[in-house]
Amino acid sequence: MNKNRDEKLDNLLRSRRVESVSPDLAQRIILQAQQLPQNKTFSPWQWLRELCAEFHLPKPAYVLATALIFGLLIGFSTPPDLTSNANDDSASAQSVFGADEALL
């Protein structure tokens, strides 16, 4: 039954009438393209919006990713607290990844 439908569709496609292209089609395309602005100037904010639009992800994902990136940047940009007490068990990101301290 599928083969019969495929053959019928092929016959219908072969029997359809094809319109010829007008001779001035290329000229109309060129004239229309000349009327459109070709160069856009993007501000950094517009560029960021266009970049986000390309990913097609839901907006909460952007918010979460941005918050995580800002958190990492702030965490690694703050200087380590060198005046902490010896009894203090908290550690900053810099003290864990410091070059002078061993991880083990």
N, C-alpha and C positions, 0 to 999 in steps of 0.2 A: 504494500500500500504506500509506503514511503517513497519507493522508487517511482511509482506512478505519479505521485504528487510532484516529485522533482522534475520529471519529464514534462509534465504539464506546465510547471513554472518556467522551465527553459523555453518551451515553445511560445509562451506568452511574452517572454522577454525578447525573443528573436523577432516576433511579429509586431512589436510596438514601433510607432513612428518616431523617428529622431529628428528634432528640429535642427536646422542648419544655423551656424553661428553667424551673427551679423558681421559685415565686413569692418565696421567701425568699433568693434569691441575693444581692441587694443588701445585705440585713441581715447575712448571713454574711460578706460582704467587709468591711463596716464593723467588725464585731466582731473579725475577725482582724487588721485594721489597727490597732485600738485596743490589741491585746495586744503588738504589736511596738514596740520603742523607735524613736522618730521622729528624735530629735536625737542625733547622735554627736559626741563631743568628740575631735578629732584632735590628737595631739601633732605637732610638726614632723617627727619621724622617720616617723610613720605617714602623714602627708600626702605626704612624699617617696616612700615606698614605693607609695602609691596612684597618684601621678603617674607613676612608672616603670612600673607595671603597665598604665597606659593606652597606652603607646607600643608595647607588644608587640615590642620589639626584644630580641635576645639580650643576655645580661648582659655579655659581653666588650665590646660596644659602649658600654655605660654606663661601664665601667671606663676605657676608652680616652678617652671624651669627658670624664669627670671629671678624669682625669690631665692632659689637655691644657688644660682650663680652669684647674686649679690651677697648672699650669706657667706659663700666661700671667699669672695674677694675681700669682704670686711674682716673675716676671720683670719685670713693670712696677712692682711695689711696692718693689723694692730700689733704693736710691739709686745713681746712677752713680758709678763709680770716677773721681774727679777727680785722684787722685794718680798716675795711670798714666804710664809713660815715653813719650817721643815715638816710640821704636822699637817699641813694643808695637802689633801689628796687630789685636788683639782689640777688638771694639766691643760695647758693651751696647745693649740695646733703646732705652734713653733717649737715648744719644748719636746713634743713627741717626735717631730721630724728634724730636730736640730742635728747639726753635723758633729757636734762634740759629744753627743750622748749616744750610747748604744741602745738599740731597740730591745735587746734581751737582758 
